[in-house]
Amino acid sequence: MENSGKTQFKLSRLVRTAASEIYVIWERETRVGQVHLHYAHDTIHAALLLEIDLTVPEEEDLLEAIDEDIVSSYLPSFEREDLLVTVFRAEEISSFSYAPTDMGDFGPEDDED
């Protein structure tokens, strides 16, 4: 996602279901947060969980990257007003799993595509 002068974000998919996806967001080696997308017919609801402060232009770049790299591939010709994004300030407190091995977080170099 390299654009002239724009912040470069990498989106690493954690989960995909028939109606939703979760991505970890990276800026170089820094974990920025997560985006949870829920597909409801012709409307897409997104919860953007930011772990660091972004400037308004950086947030706009990130929303554009989410739209171009994820949403447009799901619904290439949907109306932009049908993408509803709620932005939250988040902090990961802990995580838990019954899995026998520790999968850990995907790093910025991981790619699930």
Buried (B, 14 or more C-beta within 10 A) or exposed (E): BEEEEBBEBBBBBBEEEEEBBBBBBBBEEEBBBBBBBBBEEEBBBBBBBBBEEBEEEBBEBBBBBBBEBBBBEEBEEBEEEBBEBEBEEBEEEEEEEEEEEEEEEBEBEBEEE
